[in-house]
Amino acid sequence: MSRDIKRDLIVALDIGTSKVVAVVAEALQESGKFEVLGLGQAPTQGGIRNGSVVNIDVTVKAIQKALEEAELMADCKIGDAMVGIGGAHIVSFNSSGMVAIRDREVTNFDVNRVIDTAKAVNISNDQRILHVITQQFIVDRQEGISRPEGMAGVRLEVRVHIVTGEETAAQNILKCVRRCGLEPYQLTLNPLAASEICLSEDEKQQGVLLIDIGAGTTGIAMYKNGYILHSHIFPEGGQRVTSDLAEVFHIPVPEAEDLKLENGIAKPDLVSENDFVMLSPVGDYNRQDRKASHQVIGQVIFCRLEELFDMIGANLEEHDLSPNSIVITGGGALLPGIAELAEEIFQVPAKVGRPLYYGSLSDVVAQPQFATVMGLLLQARVMLDEAPTRTSKQSLWKKILDYVLN
């Protein structure tokens, strides 16, 4: 992690379809706590499409600009960062493994063995494993165990959630980050990062679905009994809403984006039928400004969001999953009425999720559009706690980096 003379710094980098966000924070003495010092943002300007790099030079410039803003605000020099990854190339699935317990008492060696067994699965050559997340351990048919070390038994089982990503997509992100002079010490799936900062432990126990609506993709993460059951990335996001508005009202995409941000609503019945919004003229500049019904704007957005939520519902049904509540985050969660729409479609309580952060600059960063980058920051803080000395920290990052690259 980055460090200056007096401060232990942690850094997170969210490379999204529409923008790059960099956040710098100081790790506090209390475990898991941090204070945000700096925030930087820059538009990707077409360098990223649906979560994947399509133009390295443009993406590098966006990352550099975001980093410069964050460094200036935090008065520091950034050397490494926790980096998010998304895209339709992401694949996730559950796996399990079983081993005999040596000496009839579970040791750390047994735990490592059974996890190795669970992750020994066949994946295509163009995919790499990004995460192997432990769901639960089972000792002699006793389920729901989180820490089996020291327990007596003869058979140890584990269930894990595995996330893989396309090798070339991951390498392109790493290449962009390194060309900016940074060392990426882990790639983390975006909705998983957002889940860590937006969801409470009670929600994860009861059964919650997090929906992270970005510009180019939408990620979901389903939790039950305290652990993740399912994750998926859809190649649909807020940009599709913008494109629909541009097509329906015959306006440029930038103006459609402004229309969405300033007047967008998820449900048409939230506004009066007599409410109108001014649009720019078409063609000759002498022509008068045009008016668009606010309800029609809402109807266009409603149709696209309904389609997205229906896709999510079908995906959950395919995996025989049913959430007890829904938390919507990401930039798309800023649309008024989106939680109410989700409640109507999924028939469970829904709310807009914000990062559960209350420190400095919380009025700025504790917003849905910063859920991923704040979740990455929290993960970086937790990993710092797990490395008690500076030497071990450096060794840890080297091991992680070696794993990511190999």
C-alpha positions in Angstrom: 0.0 0.0 0.0 1.1 3.6 -0.5 2.8 5.2 2.4 4.2 8.6 3.2 6.4 9.6 6.2 3.6 9.7 8.7 0.5 8.2 7.1 -0.5 4.7 6.1 -2.5 5.2 2.9 -4.9 2.9 1.0 -6.0 3.5 -2.5 -8.9 2.2 -4.6 -9.4 2.5 -8.4 -12.8 2.0 -10.1 -12.3 1.8 -13.9 -15.9 2.1 -15.2 -17.5 2.4 -18.6 -18.3 6.1 -18.2 -15.6 7.3 -15.8 -12.6 6.4 -13.7 -12.7 7.1 -10.0 -9.7 7.1 -7.6 -10.0 7.4 -3.8 -7.2 7.8 -1.3 -7.7 7.2 2.4 -5.7 7.1 5.6 -5.8 3.9 7.5 -6.7 4.6 11.1 -5.5 2.8 14.2 -8.9 1.1 14.8 -9.2 -2.1 12.8 -11.1 -1.7 9.5 -11.4 2.1 9.8 -10.2 4.7 7.4 -10.6 8.4 6.6 -11.0 9.5 3.0 -8.4 12.1 2.0 -8.8 12.6 -1.7 -11.1 11.8 -4.6 -10.4 12.1 -8.3 -12.7 11.5 -11.4 -12.2 11.5 -15.1 -14.4 10.4 -18.1 -13.2 7.4 -19.9 -14.2 8.9 -23.3 -14.8 5.6 -25.0 -11.8 3.8 -23.6 -14.0 1.3 -21.8 -16.9 -0.5 -23.3 -19.2 -2.7 -21.2 -16.6 -2.9 -18.5 -13.7 -4.0 -20.8 -10.8 -1.9 -22.2 -11.1 -1.1 -25.9 -8.6 1.7 -26.1 -5.5 1.5 -23.8 -4.2 5.0 -24.5 -7.5 6.7 -23.8 -8.0 4.6 -20.6 -4.5 5.4 -19.4 -5.1 9.1 -19.8 -8.4 8.8 -17.8 -6.7 6.9 -15.0 -3.8 9.4 -14.9 -6.2 12.3 -14.6 -8.3 10.7 -11.8 -5.1 9.9 -9.9 -3.7 13.4 -10.3 -6.9 14.9 -8.8 -6.9 12.4 -5.9 -3.1 13.0 -5.2 -3.6 16.7 -5.3 -6.5 16.6 -2.9 -4.8 14.2 -0.5 -1.4 15.8 -0.9 0.4 12.5 -1.5 1.9 10.3 -4.1 0.1 7.1 -5.0 2.1 4.0 -5.7 -0.4 1.1 -5.7 -4.2 0.5 -5.6 -7.0 -2.0 -5.2 -8.6 -2.3 -8.7 -12.1 -3.2 -9.6 -13.1 -5.4 -12.6 -16.4 -6.0 -14.3 -17.6 -6.9 -17.8 -19.8 -9.5 -19.5 -16.8 -11.8 -19.6 -17.2 -12.6 -15.9 -18.4 -16.1 -15.0 -19.3 -17.3 -11.5 -20.3 -20.6 -10.1 -20.4 -22.6 -6.9 -18.1 -25.6 -6.2 -17.4 -28.0 -3.3 -14.6 -30.2 -2.0 -14.1 -32.8 0.6 -11.1 -34.3 2.4 -10.4 -36.7 5.3 -9.4 -34.9 8.5 -5.9 -35.8 9.7 -5.5 -36.7 13.4 -9.3 -36.3 13.8 -9.0 -32.5 14.5 -9.2 -29.8 11.8 -6.0 -27.9 11.3 -5.2 -25.0 9.0 -3.5 -27.6 6.7 -6.8 -29.4 6.3 -8.6 -26.2 5.5 -6.1 -25.3 2.8 -6.4 -28.8 1.4 -10.2 -28.8 1.1 -10.2 -25.4 -0.5 -7.7 -26.5 -3.0 -9.9 -29.5 -3.8 -13.0 -27.2 -4.3 -11.2 -24.9 -6.7 -9.7 -27.7 -8.7 -12.3 -27.2 -11.5 -12.0 -27.1 -15.2 -12.1 -23.7 -16.7 -11.4 -22.6 -20.3 -7.9 -21.6 -21.2 -9.0 -18.0 -21.8 -10.4 -17.6 -18.2 -8.5 -16.9 -15.0 -9.8 -17.3 -11.4 -10.4 -14.0 -9.8 -12.0 -15.1 -6.5 -12.5 -18.3 -4.5 -14.9 -17.2 -1.7 -15.6 -19.6 1.1 -19.4 -20.0 1.8 -19.3 -22.6 4.6 -17.5 -25.6 6.0 -19.1 -28.9 6.9 -17.6 -31.2 9.5 -19.2 -34.6 9.6 -22.5 -33.3 8.2 -22.6 -30.4 10.6 -23.2 -27.4 8.3 -22.9 -23.6 8.6 -19.4 -23.6 10.1 -17.3 -20.5 9.3 -14.1 -21.4 11.2 -13.6 -25.2 11.5 -10.0 -25.1 12.9 -9.8 -27.1 16.1 -13.1 -29.0 15.6 -13.1 -32.8 16.0 -14.2 -34.9 13.1 -13.2 -37.3 10.3 -14.5 -35.5 7.2 -14.2 -31.9 6.2 -16.2 -30.4 3.4 -16.3 -26.9 2.0 -18.6 -25.0 -0.4 -17.1 -22.0 -2.3 -18.1 -19.4 -4.8 -15.7 -19.1 -7.7 -15.5 -16.0 -10.0 -13.5 -16.2 -13.2 -12.7 -13.5 -15.8 -11.3 -13.4 -19.3 -7.6 -13.5 -19.2 -7.0 -10.8 -21.9 -9.6 -8.5 -20.3 -7.8 -8.7 -16.9 -4.4 -8.2 -18.5 -5.6 -5.1 -20.3 -6.8 -3.5 -17.1 -3.5 -4.4 -15.4 -1.6 -3.0 -18.3 -3.4 0.3 -18.1 -2.9 0.6 -14.4 0.8 -0.1 -14.6 1.4 2.3 -17.5 0.2 5.0 -14.9 3.0 4.0 -12.6 0.8 2.0 -10.2 1.0 -1.5 -8.9 -2.4 -3.2 -8.8 -2.3 -5.6 -5.9 -5.7 -7.2 -6.5 -8.5 -7.3 -9.1 -11.9 -7.4 -7.3 -15.3 -8.0 -8.9 -17.3 -4.7 -8.8 -20.6 -6.0 -7.2 -18.7 -7.9 -4.6 -16.8 -4.8 -3.6 -20.0 -2.8 -3.5 -21.6 -5.5 -1.3 -18.9 -5.1 1.3 -19.6 -1.4 1.9 -23.4 -1.2 1.2 -24.8 -4.4 2.9 -25.2 -5.0 6.6 -24.5 -8.4 8.1 -28.2 -8.7 9.0 -29.2 -8.2 5.4 -26.7 -10.9 4.3 -28.1 -13.3 6.8 -31.7 -12.8 5.9 -31.2 -13.0 2.1 -30.4 -9.9 0.0 -29.8 -9.2 -3.6 -27.5 -6.3 -4.4 -28.0 -4.8 -7.9 -25.1 -2.5 -9.0 -26.2 -0.5 -12.1 -23.2 1.0 -13.8 -23.0 2.8 -17.2 -22.1 -0.2 -19.3 -22.9 -3.2 -17.1 -25.1 -4.3 -14.2 -23.7 -6.6 -11.6 -25.7 -8.6 -9.0 -24.6 -10.4 -5.9 -27.0 -12.6 -3.9 -26.3 -13.3 -0.2 -28.0 -15.7 2.3 -27.0 -17.0 5.7 -24.1 -14.5 5.8 -22.3 -15.6 2.6 -22.6 -15.1 -1.1 -24.7 -17.6 -3.1 -24.5 -16.1 -6.6 -23.1 -13.3 -8.7 -23.5 -12.3 -12.4 -22.7 -9.4 -14.8 -25.2 -8.3 -17.4 -24.1 -6.3 -20.5 -26.7 -3.7 -19.8 -26.5 -0.4 -17.9 -27.3 3.2 -17.7 -25.9 3.9 -21.2 -28.8 1.9 -22.7 -31.2 4.3 -21.1 -29.3 7.3 -22.5 -29.3 5.7 -26.0 -33.1 5.1 -25.8 -33.7 8.8 -24.8 -31.5 10.0 -27.6 -33.3 7.9 -30.2 -36.8 8.7 -29.0 -36.4 12.4 -28.7 -33.9 12.8 -31.6 -31.2 14.5 -29.5 -27.4 14.0 -29.2 -26.2 11.4 -26.7 -24.6 14.0 -24.4 -27.9 15.9 -24.2 -29.7 12.6 -23.6 -27.3 11.9 -20.7 -28.1 15.4 -19.2 -31.8 14.8 -19.7 -31.5 11.5 -17.8 -29.5 13.0 -15.0 -31.7 16.1 -14.6 -35.2 14.9 -15.4 -34.9 11.1 -15.4 -37.5 9.1 -13.4 -38.0 5.3 -13.1 -41.8 5.5 -12.9 -43.9 7.8 -15.2 -46.7 8.2 -12.5 -44.3 10.2 -10.3 -44.9 13.3 -12.4 -47.9 15.2 -13.7 -49.2 14.7 -17.2 -48.9 18.4 -17.6 -45.2 18.5 -16.8 -43.0 19.2 -19.7 -39.2 19.5 -20.3 -37.5 21.7 -22.8 -35.3 20.1 -25.5 -32.9 21.6 -28.0 -34.2 22.4 -31.5 -33.7 20.0 -34.4 -32.0 21.2 -37.5 -32.2 25.0 -38.2 -31.1 27.1 -35.3 -34.0 29.5 -35.9 -36.6 26.9 -35.0 -38.1 27.1 -31.6 -37.1 24.9 -28.6 -39.1 21.7 -28.3 -41.0 20.3 -25.3 -41.1 16.7 -24.2 -43.6 15.2 -21.8 -41.9 14.3 -18.5 -44.2 11.3 -18.3 -42.9 10.1 -21.7 -39.3 10.5 -20.5 -40.3 8.3 -17.5 -42.0 5.8 -19.8 -38.8 5.4 -21.9 -36.7 4.8 -18.8 -39.3 2.6 -17.2 -39.3 0.2 -20.2 -35.5 -0.2 -20.2 -35.4 -0.7 -16.4 -38.3 -3.2 -16.5 -36.4 -5.2 -19.1 -33.2 -5.2 -17.0 -35.1 -6.3 -13.8 -36.8 -9.0 -15.8 -33.5 -10.3 -17.0 -32.2 -10.3 -13.4 -35.3 -12.1 -12.2 -35.0 -14.8 -14.9 -31.3 -15.3 -13.9 -32.3 -15.8 -10.3 -35.1 -18.2 -11.2 -32.6 -20.2 -13.3 -30.5 -20.7 -10.1 -33.5 -21.3 -7.9 -32.9 -18.1 -5.8 -35.4 -15.8 -4.2 -34.2 -12.7 -2.3 -36.0 -11.4 0.8 -34.9 -7.8 0.0 -33.1 -5.8 -2.7 -30.5 -3.1 -2.4 -29.8 -1.0 -5.6 -26.6 0.9 -6.0 -24.3 2.4 -8.6 -25.0 5.4 -10.8 -28.3 4.0 -12.0 -29.7 4.0 -8.5 -29.9 7.8 -8.6 -33.0 7.6 -10.8 -36.0 8.7 -8.6 -38.5 5.9 -8.1 -36.1 3.0 -8.9 -36.5 1.3 -5.6 -40.3 1.4 -5.9 -40.1 -0.1 -9.4 -37.9 -2.9 -8.1 -40.4 -3.6 -5.3 -43.2 -3.9 -7.9 -41.3 -6.3 -10.1 -39.6 -8.5 -7.5 -42.4 -8.3 -4.9 -39.9 -7.8 -2.0 -38.8 -4.6 -0.1 -36.2 -2.6 -2.0 -34.0 0.4 -1.2 -31.2 2.5 -2.7 -27.9 1.4 -1.2 -25.2 3.9 -0.2 -21.7 3.2 1.2 -21.9 2.7 5.0 -19.1 5.2 5.6 -19.4 8.2 8.0 -15.9 9.7 8.1 -14.4 12.7 6.4 -15.9 13.6 3.0 -18.8 11.3 3.6 -21.2 13.8 2.2 -19.4 13.4 -1.1 -18.3 9.7 -1.3 -21.2 8.0 0.6 -23.3 8.0 -2.6 -24.5 5.2 -4.8 -22.2 6.0 -7.7 -19.2 5.5 -5.4 -20.3 2.2 -4.0 -17.7 0.1 -5.9 -14.7 2.3 -5.2 -15.6 2.7 -1.5 -16.0 -1.1 -1.3 -12.6 -1.5 -2.9 -11.2 0.9 -0.3 -12.7 -1.2 2.6 -11.2 -4.3 1.2 -7.8 -2.6 1.0 -8.2 -1.6 4.6 -9.0 -5.1 5.7 -6.0 -6.5 3.9 -3.8 -4.0 5.6 -5.0 -5.3 8.9 -4.1 -8.8 7.9 -0.5 -7.7 7.2 0.9 -6.7 10.7 4.3 -5.4 9.6 5.5 -3.3 6.6 7.7 -6.2 5.5 4.9 -8.7 5.6 2.7 -6.2 3.8 5.1 -5.9 0.9 5.4 -9.7 0.9 1.7 -10.1 0.8 1.2 -7.7 -2.1 4.0 -9.5 -4.0 2.3 -12.9 -3.4 -1.1 -11.5 -4.5 0.4 -9.8 -7.6 2.2 -13.0 -8.5 -1.1 -14.9 -8.2 -2.9 -12.4 -10.3 -0.3 -12.5 -13.1 0.1 -16.2 -13.1 
